[in-house]
Amino acid sequence: MKHVIALDVGGTGMKAALVGADGTLLHEARRATGRDRGPEAVVETILGFAEDLRLLGQERYGEPAAAAGVAVPGIVDADNGIAVYAANLGWRDVPMRELLSHRLDGIPVALGHDVRTGGLAEGRIGAGNGADRFLFVPLGTGIAGAIGIGDRIEAGAHGYAGEIGHIVVRPGGTACGCGQRGCLERYASASAVSLAWAEAGGDPEADAADCAKAVESGDPIAVRIWQDAVDALADGLVTALTLLDPRTLIIGGGLAEAGETLFTPLRAAVEERVTFQKLPAIVPAALGDTAGCLGAGLLAWDLLAAQRPTDSEVSA
């Protein structure tokens, strides 16, 4: 059975899969990234994981993987296959495509940014399926975005397109790691809500999910913290939809797991803020934490399709 290897590398863990030509996840696995052992060890863990999947696929399906796709965080030069920088993993200028292809007996490898890769999957086979323009925004440790145009994700001239988390929504506000103050992700990410709720309750272990439960039970402090996050998120999203005019706005990540506790006030807050703009459909992501793996698989299949000779080339 023809298949590809898909890897989704996160700050602390990796998800991987063998993906069939129809997008089916034939095999799934997870491993720790092992970032505490240093960036070189992380790279070796990725390569070893991919090699194990190659051997498994060959044994189980009678042929080696036809290609591989890998999604990584941070700054990515997808055209040249280089993982430029990832603060959480401590690496700089890792020639990931070359390293993986060498370890996998020379098969073609596609490299992508984690959020854009997840957005590719959501757009083609998830919540954005059928939308000609969409914006995918996962609310996790930080906030990023993937701009969907037709059947592809717009990376921008330098690979930075979609960084909605660094729209300034509270000028002069909380310092952000990017060097600005008042960035959206400092107020509306899952980690920002977790921090605010932990500080309010004096429990360092409390997180955004706990805050959402307290909102549902009517806790006034939780309601205030939650609404502050929703208001900041709505401010950032309205700026984004003013610039991009998406037909569908897909919200994912940990904060979206609160369901209508998030979506009901968020839809209302966005609607209050739009004037001339067309209000997009605001929907939850459909693929959960499999989006990155599925997207990496799509990158691999796209790469194979691009390398396949056309009819005119064959006849020539």
Long-range contacts (C-beta under 8 A, 24 or more apart in sequence): 1-26, 1-61, 1-62, 1-63, 2-63, 2-66, 3-57, 3-61, 3-65, 3-66, 4-65, 4-66, 4-67, 4-68, 4-69, 4-297, 4-300, 4-301, 4-304, 5-50, 5-53, 5-54, 5-57, 5-65, 5-67, 5-68, 5-69, 5-104, 5-300, 6-68, 6-69, 6-70, 6-293, 6-294, 6-295, 6-296, 6-297, 6-300, 7-46, 7-49, 7-50, 7-68, 7-69, 7-70, 7-71, 7-293, 7-296, 8-70, 8-71, 8-114, 8-117, 8-118, 8-292, 8-293, 8-295, 8-296, 9-33, 9-46, 9-70, 9-71, 9-72, 9-73, 9-89, 9-114, 10-73, 10-114, 10-292, 11-35, 11-73, 11-86, 11-88, 11-89, 11-141, 14-45, 14-46, 14-49, 15-289, 15-290, 15-292, 15-293, 16-49, 16-50, 16-53, 16-293, 17-290, 17-293, 17-294, 17-296, 17-297, 18-53, 18-56, 18-57, 18-61, 18-65, 19-293, 19-294, 19-297, 19-300, 19-301, 21-301, 23-125, 23-294, 23-297, 23-298, 25-290, 25-293, 25-294, 25-297, 26-57, 26-61, 27-53, 27-56, 27-57, 27-60, 28-290, 28-293, 29-53, 33-89, 35-88, 35-89, 35-90, 38-90, 39-89, 39-90, 39-91, 39-92, 39-94, 42-89, 42-90, 42-91, 43-91, 43-94, 43-96, 43-99, 46-70, 46-96, 46-100, 47-99, 47-100, 47-103, 50-100, 50-103, 50-104, 51-103, 51-104, 54-104, 54-105, 64-104, 64-105, 64-107, 65-104, 65-107, 66-107, 66-300, 66-304, 67-107, 67-108, 67-109, 67-110, 67-300, 67-301, 67-303, 67-304, 68-100, 68-101, 68-104, 68-107, 68-108, 68-109, 68-110, 68-300, 69-109, 69-110, 69-111, 69-112, 69-117, 69-295, 69-296, 69-297, 69-298, 69-299, 69-300, 69-301, 69-303, 70-96, 70-100, 70-109, 70-110, 70-111, 70-112, 70-296, 71-111, 71-112, 71-113, 71-114, 71-117, 71-118, 71-292, 71-293, 71-295, 71-296, 71-299, 72-96, 72-111, 72-112, 72-113, 72-114, 73-113, 73-114, 74-113, 75-159, 75-160, 76-111, 76-112, 76-113, 76-159, 77-159, 78-110, 78-111, 78-112, 78-113, 78-155, 78-159, 81-109, 81-111, 82-111, 83-111, 87-177, 108-300, 108-303, 108-304, 108-307, 109-300, 109-303, 110-296, 110-299, 110-300, 110-302, 110-303, 111-299, 112-295, 112-296, 112-299, 113-155, 113-159, 114-292, 115-144, 115-145, 115-146, 115-162, 116-146, 116-153, 116-155, 116-162, 116-295, 117-153, 117-291, 117-292, 117-295, 117-296, 117-298, 117-299, 118-146, 118-252, 118-287, 118-291, 118-292, 118-295, 119-145, 119-146, 119-147, 119-148, 119-153, 119-162, 119-250, 119-291, 119-295, 120-146, 120-148, 120-152, 120-153, 120-295, 120-298, 120-299, 121-287, 121-290, 121-291, 121-292, 121-294, 121-295, 121-298, 122-146, 122-148, 122-250, 122-252, 122-285, 122-286, 122-287, 122-291, 122-295, 123-148, 123-151, 123-153, 124-151, 124-298, 125-287, 125-294, 126-250, 126-285, 126-286, 126-287, 126-291, 126-294, 127-248, 127-250, 127-283, 127-284, 127-285, 127-286, 127-287, 128-248, 128-250, 131-246, 131-247, 131-248, 132-247, 133-244, 133-245, 133-246, 133-247, 133-248, 134-246, 134-247, 134-248, 134-249, 134-250, 135-162, 135-164, 135-240, 135-241, 135-244, 135-246, 135-248, 135-249, 135-250, 135-280, 136-250, 136-252, 136-285, 137-164, 137-237, 137-240, 137-249, 137-250, 137-251, 137-252, 137-253, 138-251, 138-252, 138-253, 138-256, 138-285, 139-188, 139-189, 139-190, 139-233, 139-251, 139-252, 139-253, 139-254, 139-255, 139-256, 140-189, 140-190, 140-191, 140-253, 140-254, 140-255, 141-189, 141-190, 141-191, 142-185, 142-189, 142-191, 143-184, 143-185, 143-188, 143-189, 143-236, 143-253, 145-240, 147-244, 147-246, 148-246, 164-236, 164-237, 164-240, 165-189, 165-236, 167-236, 167-239, 167-240, 169-232, 169-235, 169-236, 169-239, 170-232, 184-232, 184-233, 184-235, 184-236, 187-228, 187-229, 187-232, 187-233, 188-229, 188-230, 188-232, 188-233, 188-236, 188-255, 189-255, 190-253, 190-254, 190-255, 192-229, 193-225, 193-226, 193-229, 193-255, 196-225, 196-228, 196-229, 197-222, 197-225, 200-225, 208-254, 208-255, 208-258, 209-254, 209-257, 209-258, 212-258, 212-261, 212-262, 215-258, 215-261, 216-261, 226-261, 226-265, 227-265, 229-255, 230-262, 230-265, 230-266, 230-269, 231-269, 233-266, 233-269, 234-266, 234-269, 234-270, 234-272, 234-273, 235-273, 237-270, 238-270, 238-273, 238-274, 238-277, 241-270, 241-274, 241-277, 241-280, 242-277, 245-277, 245-278, 246-280, 247-280, 247-281, 248-280, 248-281, 248-283, 249-280, 249-281, 249-282, 249-283, 250-283, 250-284, 250-285, 251-282, 251-283, 251-284, 251-285, 252-284, 252-285, 252-287, 252-288, 252-291, 253-285, 256-284, 256-285, 259-284
